Amino acid sequence: MTDHLKSEAGSSETPAYWRAQEMLLLQQVMALAGKNFNPEPVFRELLHLLSELLGLNRGRIVLIDEGKKSGSIRHAYGLTKDEMGRGIYDFNEGITGRVLATGQMIIVQDIDKDPVFLGRVVAREKLPEGQVAFLALPVQIGHKTVAVLACHRIRLRSRPLADDITILRILTTLIGQLLHLQSYIEEKTRALSMQNDLLTKALQADATRYGIVGNSSELLRAISELERVSDATASVLLLGESGTGKELFARALHLASPRRGMPFIKVNCAAIPESLFESELFGHEKGAFTGASVMRPGWFEQANNGTIFLDEIGEMPLLMQTKLLRTLQEGIITRLGGKSEIKINVRLVAATNRDLAAEVSRGQFRQDLYYRLNVIPIHLPSLASRRSDIPVLAMHFLNKVNQANQRNINLTTDAIDMLEEHSWPGNIRELSNMIERIVLLAQKSSMNAKDLEPFFNASAEENLALSGRHPAPAFSDEQNAQFSYAIRPYVSAESHSPETLTRALAQTGGNKSRAAQVLGLTSRQFNYRLKKLGLE
């Protein structure tokens, strides 16, 4: 403070003097806060200036310990390291503990006469003689108390107590804002660090280890979840739309697990006739039924000590669900026609694009089996939720199909952009089939966005055809037959009506293989649907 200001005030402790000290404190603290995202130096200087300029000594900031109902001194001025170490308070313990618990300011006029004041941090003999006050104010973010700002004050002095309370209230607001900013920055930093770790892992290992292409955050989240549970033995349920790569993820889980050197068996439940389920899964003894000329181990027995992947488990009949549950609970199987139990050690990975909880409520899926399978659910992202992966996936499939068919088809930048903007209801399977279609039917080596338009139109018309409507074809009959053969989207066992199946047979002159191709099915899937509907 200048001599001129002192002479005008007439005394070093006039109201004008104290206002100048307050302004100097706020100016210094605000300037420092504007330069630092780290609040620690700001808090240290704040407490220092409270003591030097305003005589509010031994200031401390007590932060609530994360996950606990207690607080401890984290920042202080005028306290030794040992004294700070003693400043730990449970909620409602002493003055500080009460402020932490209630969020209410407490003023102790005389620490020697207040039975609640602990005097835990500084021994009384180290404090000035005479009346000493203790001020404790809550620091809040929103309406939640996160800290306490407290200090000692010489009770008999010319500065009004109300002025000290006012400046401390201002500073608690600033402290709360800085703590909130620190929390926000730390949260964003953790998120970025996690994302960087996931990207690093994906670029260095995941693609080569598992064959999973892409590095979007949604994909890396699913891979991270998969790796975290790879060492466990509990069942895993892969959830997601059709075509999201459930088999690839199931195989990745197997490769990431200690069972990687053991068998990995895939079973498509949608392709097994109901009468053959038990024999397929658990095997049969010789003579168990007509045609059973030799003993055959089932898929579970073949997967012993390894992993079995039951794809589209929602298609499994209720009777087999009961038997599967017993196998999962007891770890034993009995071959069809057999009498002895066989002990097995198998990790089960199941997948479905159905809402199994809804199937349970409709009585189409056993509740106890659902809970057994749903121990570790992993949601696989749709292609629409990981659009940034579409260009690299498209190039991956393009190279693969070019090599397989000895072609050299390229896609221009605007063609890749067109692929990235498409909705892809069939997900990765649809993208793969589209790329295969483009390579096989391309009339020139470099395909641009305009060249791709007929392929997208044909895909949309085929989806309409699968629903029973028949718009005019955009290509010749021969080209459409090729397209139908290239696209094989997954559809459930109830996806085609009897009229759709019989119409496909009529269009192909009774040829079941060609009828299956027209509908985007395998011959086995087509025959299964015919038999299930009694049209065989």
C-alpha positions in Angstrom: 0.0 0.0 0.0 1.3 3.4 -0.9 2.2 6.1 1.6 -0.3 8.4 -0.1 -3.1 5.9 0.5 -2.0 5.5 4.2 -2.0 9.2 4.7 -5.5 9.5 3.2 -6.8 6.7 5.4 -5.2 8.2 8.5 -4.5 4.7 9.8 -3.1 1.5 8.5 -6.2 -0.4 9.5 -9.0 1.9 8.2 -11.8 0.5 6.0 -10.0 1.9 3.0 -6.9 0.0 3.9 -8.7 -3.3 4.3 -10.5 -2.8 0.9 -7.1 -2.2 -0.7 -5.8 -5.4 0.9 -8.8 -7.4 -0.3 -8.5 -6.1 -3.9 -4.8 -6.9 -3.9 -5.5 -10.4 -2.7 -8.3 -11.0 -5.3 -6.2 -9.5 -8.1 -3.2 -11.7 -7.3 -5.3 -14.9 -6.9 -7.4 -14.3 -10.1 -4.3 -13.5 -12.2 -2.7 -16.7 -11.0 -5.9 -18.7 -11.6 -6.0 -17.5 -15.2 -2.5 -18.9 -15.9 -2.9 -22.3 -14.2 -5.2 -25.3 -14.9 -3.6 -26.9 -11.8 -5.3 -25.4 -8.7 -2.5 -26.3 -6.3 -0.3 -23.2 -6.8 -3.5 -21.0 -6.8 -4.6 -22.5 -3.4 -1.1 -22.1 -1.9 -1.0 -18.4 -2.9 -4.6 -17.8 -1.8 -3.8 -19.2 1.7 -0.5 -17.3 1.8 -2.2 -13.9 1.0 -5.0 -14.5 3.5 -2.4 -14.7 6.2 -0.1 -11.9 4.9 -2.7 -9.4 3.8 -5.7 -10.0 6.0 -4.3 -11.8 9.1 -6.3 -15.0 8.6 -3.6 -17.4 9.7 -2.9 -21.1 9.3 -5.5 -21.4 6.5 -6.2 -24.8 5.2 -8.4 -26.5 2.5 -9.8 -29.8 3.7 -11.0 -32.0 0.7 -13.4 -34.9 1.1 -11.6 -38.2 0.6 -13.0 -40.0 -2.5 -15.4 -42.7 -1.6 -15.2 -42.0 2.2 -17.2 -40.0 4.7 -14.1 -38.1 5.9 -11.8 -35.3 4.8 -8.2 -34.4 5.1 -6.0 -31.3 4.8 -4.6 -31.1 1.3 -3.5 -27.5 1.1 -2.3 -25.2 3.9 -0.2 -22.2 4.8 1.5 -21.8 8.2 1.2 -25.5 9.0 4.0 -28.0 9.2 3.9 -31.3 7.3 3.2 -33.2 10.6 0.4 -30.8 11.5 -1.2 -31.3 8.1 -0.9 -35.0 8.5 -3.0 -34.8 11.7 -5.8 -32.9 9.9 -8.1 -35.9 9.1 -11.7 -35.6 10.1 -14.7 -38.0 9.9 -18.0 -36.5 9.1 -19.4 -34.7 12.1 -16.1 -34.9 13.9 -15.1 -31.6 15.4 -15.9 -28.3 13.7 -14.4 -29.2 10.3 -16.2 -32.6 10.3 -19.5 -30.9 11.0 -19.1 -28.5 8.1 -18.2 -31.4 5.8 -21.3 -33.3 6.8 -23.8 -30.4 6.9 -22.5 -27.9 4.4 -23.1 -25.1 6.9 -20.6 -22.4 7.9 -19.4 -22.5 11.6 -17.8 -19.7 13.5 -16.0 -20.4 16.8 -15.6 -17.2 18.7 -13.1 -18.6 21.2 -11.5 -21.9 20.6 -10.7 -22.3 24.3 -14.4 -22.2 25.3 -15.9 -24.4 22.5 -16.2 -28.1 23.6 -16.5 -29.2 19.9 -13.3 -27.6 18.7 -10.7 -30.4 18.6 -7.4 -28.5 18.5 -6.0 -31.5 16.7 -3.7 -29.8 14.2 -1.9 -27.0 16.1 -1.1 -27.2 19.8 -2.6 -24.4 21.8 0.8 -23.2 23.1 1.9 -22.5 19.5 -1.0 -20.1 19.0 -1.1 -16.5 20.1 -2.2 -15.7 23.7 -5.6 -14.3 24.1 -8.8 -15.0 22.3 -8.5 -16.9 19.0 -11.4 -17.5 16.7 -11.8 -20.4 14.1 -13.7 -19.9 10.9 -14.8 -22.8 8.7 -16.8 -22.4 5.5 -18.0 -25.1 3.1 -16.8 -25.3 -0.5 -19.6 -26.5 -2.8 -20.0 -27.6 -6.4 -23.6 -27.2 -7.2 -25.3 -28.1 -3.9 -22.7 -30.7 -3.0 -20.1 -30.0 -0.3 -16.6 -31.0 -1.6 -14.3 -29.2 0.8 -13.9 -26.8 3.7 -11.9 -23.6 3.8 -10.8 -22.8 7.4 -8.5 -20.5 9.2 -7.6 -19.0 12.6 -8.4 -15.3 13.4 -7.2 -13.1 16.3 -10.6 -12.2 17.8 -9.7 -8.7 19.1 -8.8 -6.6 16.0 -10.1 -3.6 14.2 -11.3 -5.4 11.1 -15.0 -6.4 11.2 -15.6 -10.2 11.3 -18.3 -9.7 8.6 -15.7 -8.5 6.2 -13.6 -11.6 6.8 -16.6 -13.8 6.2 -17.5 -11.9 3.0 -14.0 -12.4 1.4 -13.9 -16.0 2.5 -17.2 -16.7 0.8 -15.8 -15.2 -2.4 -12.8 -17.4 -2.1 -14.8 -20.6 -1.4 -16.7 -19.9 -4.7 -13.4 -19.6 -6.6 -12.0 -22.8 -4.9 -15.2 -24.7 -5.9 -14.8 -23.5 -9.5 -11.2 -24.5 -9.7 -11.9 -28.0 -8.2 -14.7 -28.5 -10.7 -12.4 -27.5 -13.5 -9.7 -29.8 -12.3 -12.2 -32.7 -12.1 -13.5 -32.0 -15.6 -9.9 -31.9 -17.0 -8.9 -35.1 -15.2 -12.0 -36.9 -16.5 -11.3 -35.8 -20.1 -7.7 -36.7 -19.7 -8.6 -40.2 -18.4 -11.0 -40.6 -21.4 -8.3 -39.5 -23.9 -5.7 -41.7 -22.2 -8.0 -44.7 -22.4 -8.8 -44.0 -26.0 -5.1 -43.7 -26.8 -4.4 -47.0 -25.1 -7.2 -48.7 -27.0 -6.0 -47.2 -30.3 -2.4 -48.3 -29.5 -3.5 -51.8 -28.7 -5.7 -52.0 -31.8 -2.9 -50.8 -34.1 -0.2 -52.9 -32.5 -2.0 -56.2 -31.8 -5.7 -56.6 -32.2 -6.1 -56.6 -35.9 -3.2 -59.1 -36.4 -4.2 -61.2 -33.5 -7.9 -61.5 -34.1 -8.4 -60.5 -37.7 -10.9 -57.7 -36.6 -10.5 -54.7 -38.8 -11.1 -51.2 -37.5 -10.1 -48.8 -34.7 -13.3 -46.9 -33.9 -14.1 -46.3 -30.2 -17.1 -48.6 -30.3 -15.2 -51.5 -31.8 -12.3 -51.0 -29.4 -14.7 -50.9 -26.4 -16.1 -54.3 -27.4 -12.5 -55.7 -27.9 -11.5 -54.3 -24.5 -14.5 -56.0 -22.8 -13.7 -59.2 -24.6 -10.0 -59.2 -23.4 -11.0 -58.4 -19.8 -13.1 -61.5 -19.6 -10.9 -63.8 -21.7 -9.3 -65.5 -18.7 -12.6 -66.3 -17.0 -14.7 -69.5 -17.4 -18.1 -67.9 -17.2 -20.4 -68.0 -20.3 -20.3 -65.0 -22.7 -23.3 -63.8 -24.6 -22.6 -61.8 -27.7 -25.5 -59.4 -28.5 -26.0 -57.3 -31.6 -27.6 -57.0 -35.0 -27.1 -59.7 -37.7 -23.9 -59.3 -39.6 -21.9 -57.6 -36.9 -19.2 -60.3 -36.8 -20.3 -62.4 -33.8 -18.3 -65.5 -35.0 -15.1 -63.4 -35.4 -15.6 -62.0 -31.8 -16.2 -65.5 -30.5 -13.0 -66.7 -32.1 -11.2 -63.7 -30.8 -12.3 -64.5 -27.3 -11.0 -68.0 -27.7 -7.7 -66.8 -29.1 -7.3 -64.4 -26.1 -8.0 -67.1 -23.6 -5.8 -69.8 -22.0 -7.8 -72.3 -24.2 -6.3 -70.9 -27.4 -4.4 -74.1 -28.2 -7.6 -76.2 -27.8 -10.5 -76.8 -30.1 -12.9 -74.0 -31.2 -16.2 -75.4 -32.4 -18.8 -73.3 -34.1 -22.5 -74.5 -34.1 -25.2 -72.6 -36.1 -28.3 -73.4 -34.2 -30.5 -71.9 -37.0 -29.3 -74.5 -39.4 -30.0 -77.7 -37.3 -33.3 -79.4 -37.7 -35.1 -79.8 -34.4 -34.9 -83.6 -34.5 -31.1 -83.6 -34.9 -30.3 -81.1 -32.1 -29.4 -83.6 -29.4 -27.4 -85.8 -31.7 -25.5 -82.8 -33.1 -24.7 -81.3 -29.7 -24.1 -84.3 -27.5 -23.4 -87.1 -30.1 -24.9 -90.6 -30.3 -24.0 -94.2 -29.6 -23.9 -96.8 -32.3 -27.5 -98.1 -33.0 -29.1 -95.1 -31.2 -31.4 -94.6 -34.2 -31.8 -95.8 -37.7 -28.7 -95.0 -39.6 -26.5 -94.6 -36.6 -24.0 -97.2 -37.7 -21.1 -95.9 -35.7 -20.6 -93.9 -32.5 -20.2 -90.2 -33.1 -19.0 -87.6 -30.5 -21.1 -84.4 -30.5 -20.0 -80.9 -30.8 -19.6 -80.4 -27.0 -17.4 -83.5 -26.7 -15.3 -82.4 -29.6 -14.9 -79.0 -28.0 -13.6 -80.5 -24.7 -11.0 -78.2 -23.0 -11.7 -75.6 -25.6 -14.5 -73.2 -26.6 -17.9 -73.9 -28.2 -19.7 -71.1 -30.0 -23.5 -71.5 -30.3 -24.6 -69.0 -32.9 -28.2 -67.9 -33.0 -29.0 -69.7 -29.7 -32.4 -68.1 -29.8 -33.4 -70.7 -32.4 -32.8 -73.6 -30.0 -35.9 -75.6 -29.1 -37.1 -75.5 -25.5 -36.4 -79.2 -24.9 -32.8 -78.7 -25.9 -32.5 -75.6 -23.8 -33.3 -77.8 -20.8 -30.6 -80.2 -21.7 -28.1 -77.5 -22.4 -28.8 -75.9 -19.0 -27.9 -79.2 -17.3 -24.7 -79.5 -19.3 -23.7 -75.9 -18.3 -24.5 -76.4 -14.6 -23.0 -79.9 -14.1 -20.4 -80.0 -16.8 -21.5 -83.4 -18.1 -23.1 -84.8 -21.3 -24.8 -88.1 -22.2 -24.7 -89.2 -25.8 -28.0 -90.1 -27.5 -28.7 -93.7 -26.8 -25.9 -93.8 -24.2 -26.1 -94.6 -20.4 -22.9 -93.2 -19.1 -22.2 -89.6 -18.3 -19.1 -87.9 -19.8 -17.4 -85.1 -18.0 -16.5 -82.1 -20.1 -14.7 -78.8 -19.6 -16.0 -76.3 -22.2 -16.2 -72.5 -22.3 -19.5 -71.5 -23.9 -19.9 -68.4 -26.1 -23.4 -67.8 -27.3 -24.7 -65.2 -29.8 -28.1 -63.9 -30.9 -29.6 -61.0 -32.6 -32.9 -61.6 -30.8 -34.1 -59.9 -27.6 -33.8 -62.9 -25.3 -35.5 -61.1 -22.4 -38.5 -60.6 -24.6 -38.4 -64.2 -25.7 -38.3 -65.2 -22.0 -41.4 -63.2 -21.3 -43.2 -64.9 -24.2 -42.2 -68.3 -23.0 -40.0 -69.0 -26.0 -36.8 -69.1 -24.0 -36.0 -70.6 -20.6 -35.5 -67.9 -18.0 -32.9 -70.0 -16.0 -30.9 -70.6 -19.2 -31.1 -66.9 -20.1 -29.6 -65.9 -16.7 -26.9 -68.6 -17.1 -25.9 -67.3 -20.5 -26.2 -63.6 -19.6 -23.3 -63.7 -17.1 -21.1 -61.6 -19.3 -23.0 -59.8 -22.1 -21.0 -58.0 -24.7 -22.8 -55.7 -27.1 -21.2 -55.7 -30.6 -21.5 -52.4 -32.4 -23.5 -52.0 -35.6 -21.6 -50.8 -38.7 -23.7 -47.6 -38.6 -22.2 -46.8 -35.1 -18.6 -47.3 -36.3 -18.7 -45.4 -39.7 -15.1 -44.4 -39.4 -14.2 -48.1 -39.9 -16.1 -48.4 -43.2 -13.3 -47.2 -45.5 -10.7 -49.6 -44.0 -13.2 -52.4 -44.0 -14.1 -51.7 -47.6 -10.4 -51.8 -48.6 -9.9 -55.0 -46.6 -12.7 -56.7 -48.4 -11.7 -55.3 -51.8 -8.2 -56.6 -51.5 -9.5 -60.0 -50.3 -12.0 -60.4 -53.2 -9.5 -59.1 -55.8 -7.0 -61.7 -54.7 -9.5 -64.5 -54.6 -10.8 -63.8 -58.1 -7.6 -62.5 -59.7 -9.2 -59.1 -60.3 -7.8 -55.6 -59.9 -10.8 -53.4 -59.2 -10.3 -50.1 -57.4 -12.6 -47.6 -55.7 -12.3 -43.9 -56.0 -12.5 -41.5 -53.1 -16.1 -40.5 -53.8 -17.0 -44.2 -54.0 -15.6 -44.8 -50.6 -17.5 -41.7 -49.3 -20.7 -43.2 -50.8 -20.0 -46.5 -48.9 -19.4 -44.6 -45.7 -22.7 -42.7 -46.0 -24.8 -45.8 -46.6 -26.9 -47.1 -43.6 -25.8 -50.8 -44.0 -28.8 -52.5 -42.3 -27.0 -55.8 -42.9 -23.8 -54.5 -41.2 -20.4 -55.9 -42.1 -21.9 -58.9 -43.9 -23.8 -56.6 -46.2 -20.7 -54.5 -46.9 -18.6 -57.6 -47.6 -21.2 -58.9 -50.0 -21.5 -55.5 -51.7 -17.8 -55.3 -52.3 -17.8 -58.9 -53.7 -20.7 -58.0 -56.0 -18.9 -54.9 -57.2 -15.6 -56.8 -57.9 -17.4 -59.6 -59.7 -19.6 -57.5 -61.9 -17.5 -54.3 -62.5 -17.1 -53.4 -66.1 -14.0 -51.2 -65.5 -11.0 -51.2 -63.2 -11.8 -48.0 -61.3 -15.3 -47.6 -59.9 -16.6 -44.2 -58.8 -19.7 -43.2 -56.9 -21.9 -43.0 -60.0 -20.8 -46.5 -61.0 -21.9 -47.9 -57.6 -25.5 -46.5 -57.8 -26.9 -49.5 -59.7 -25.4 -51.9 -57.1 -27.1 -50.0 -54.2 -30.4 -49.9 -56.2 -30.2 -53.7 -56.7 -29.5 -54.2 -53.0 -32.5 -52.2 -52.0 -34.8 -54.0 -54.5 -33.5 -57.4 -53.2 -34.5 -56.4 -49.7 -37.9 -55.6 -50.9 -38.1 -58.9 -52.7 -37.3 -60.7 -49.5 -40.2 -59.0 -47.9 -42.6 -60.3 -50.6 -42.7 -57.3 -52.9 -41.3 -57.4 -56.5 -40.2 -54.1 -58.1 -38.8 -54.1 -61.6 -35.2 -55.3 -61.7 -32.4 -52.8 -62.4 -30.2 -55.5 -64.1 -30.8 -58.4 -66.4 -32.1 -61.7 -65.1 -28.6 -63.2 -65.3 -27.1 -60.3 -63.3 -29.8 -60.5 -60.7 -29.1 -64.2 -60.3 -25.5 -63.4 -59.7 -26.4 -60.7 -57.2 -28.7 -63.1 -55.3 -25.9 -65.6 -55.1 -23.4 -63.1 -53.7 -25.7 -61.8 -51.0 -26.4 -64.1 -48.1 -27.8 -62.1 -45.2 -28.8 -63.9 -42.1 -32.5 -64.4 -41.5 -34.3 -66.3 -38.8 -36.1 -69.6 -39.3 -39.5 -67.8 -39.4 -38.3 -65.1 -41.8 -40.0 -66.5 -45.0 -43.7 -67.2 -45.4 -44.9 -70.5 -47.1 -46.0 -68.3 -50.1 -42.5 -66.9 -50.4 -40.8 -70.3 -50.4 -43.3 -71.9 -52.9 -43.0 -68.8 -55.2 -39.2 -69.2 -55.2 -39.6 -72.9 -56.1 -42.0 -72.1 -58.9 -39.7 -69.4 -60.3 -36.8 -71.9 -60.4 -38.8 -74.8 -61.8 -38.6 -76.7 -58.5 -34.8 -76.4 -58.2 -34.3 -76.0 -54.4 -30.7 -74.9 -54.7 -31.5 -72.1 -57.1 -34.6 -71.2 -55.0 -32.4 -70.9 -52.0 -30.0 -68.6 -53.9 -32.9 -66.4 -55.0 -33.9 -65.9 -51.3 -30.4 -65.4 -50.1 -30.3 -68.7 -48.2 -28.1 -71.8 -48.2 -29.6 -75.0 -49.5 -29.6 -76.3 -45.9 -31.4 -73.3 -44.6 -34.0 -73.5 -47.4 -34.7 -77.2 -46.9 -35.0 -76.7 -43.1 -37.6 -74.0 -43.6 -39.6 -76.2 -46.0 -39.5 -79.1 -43.5 -40.5 -76.8 -40.6 -43.5 -75.5 -42.5 -44.5 -78.9 -43.8 -43.8 -78.0 -47.4 -41.1 -80.6 -48.1 
